[in-house]
Amino acid sequence: MYVAALRMDLHISQSASLKHRRSVVRHLVETSRHRFGVSAAEVDPHDLWQRAAIGFAAVASTPTHAEHLVGQAERFVWSHPEVEVLSSERGWVELD
């Protein structure tokens, strides 16, 4: 079992309220879940109206497939017109 993780820190410059920011983040999270089969959640900061961080995880039988799944989610976020990606960090979850 292989688990790939991805954290993306975002700036949503067009957002003028928490409500708008939440709608953009919700769209990214829900679409990624349904389209790519990854787990996704907003992870930080919850109270800033132009900043967000989203975490993604993929579990697969091969490392290549896990990497492919998080890669698809990452490309989707990068392509979103309302979002500027400030940083993107990938890693692997090790199990004993």
Secondary structure, DSSP 8 states (H G I E B T S, - for coil): -EEEEEEEEEE-TT--SHHHHHHHHHHHHHHHHHHH--EEEEEE-SS-SSEEEEEEEEEESSHHHHHHHHHHHHHHHHH-TT-EEEEEEEEEE---
